[in-house]
């Protein structure tokens, strides 16, 4: 149970941070994706914004993949929600088994 809560919390915090940084600091022009300033930021292993210099910085392949397939498509939000639903169901089943709760018979 504790592991599920830690995983769900980490995924939620990662999602919030990645969406915040991507929304503020990543620009797209067709197939071109770049950081608005430099040096470049990163979305992996933990999202961090780019530096303060006014220049476009290329997004590396890992960040491009995370941005394109998880952040922009909102898959990361869906995974976070599913993780919390799974954690809640696990806690509910555990409580039902431990205390014999008679909910939704």
Secondary structure, 3 states (H helix, E strand, C coil): CHHHHHHHHHHHHHHHHHHHHHHHHEEEECCEEEEEEECCCECCCCCECCCCEEEEEECCHHHHHHHHHHHCCCHHHHHHHHHHHHHHHHHHHHHHHHHCCCCCC
